[in-house]
């Protein structure tokens, strides 16, 4: 379960001030709903992707027996 700031609060906050787990969570959510997003949602998703890319690699080494292959944002 996601515990963090609500999207309505985050839309009033610069993407620079979003935490990594917030970017990852909303990117995942919007990716799942991409076919249903309107122009505003698609634009916001593109900005989230751009911000994630500007922060550099998130994933790591691909995982192993002792750690996840994907970042845990929840």
Secondary structure as UniProt FT lines:
FT   HELIX           7..10
FT   TURN            11..12
FT   HELIX           15..17
FT   HELIX           20..32
FT   HELIX           34..36
FT   HELIX           39..54
FT   TURN            65..66
//
